[in-house]
Amino acid sequence: MNSKVTPLLSDLSNMPIDRFQIDTKNDTIKLNFTENSNKIDEIVFNEVTSFYYLDHDLEEDTENTSLNNIMYCGMQSTDLIDTEDENVAVSIPNFVLEFNDSNIFIEANSIVINNQEFVV
């Protein structure tokens, strides 16, 4: 999968975002793009098991926000580790999205780019 999706994602830089949506009921994160030369209109992360921000949260208004970079980290695992008295879930993100002033780390089971799904 890495060999198929990495070239598509590496072409995405400085992409103006039209809409950024986190849907916790359906476990998805969706990005819609405005005009771009790569002909990629939408990216959807499916079966999102975890996500978290680094730096500060993305603004509600995405009008002047752009996706600077998106990276596939090539690993995804949720394992239980044994601590003294309890099991703790550990999440390892497999995608990193870099925005103007923040980053979001995503652990997802698949990514859909213009209706083409890649299972990771």
Disulfide bonds with the S-S distance in Angstrom:
none
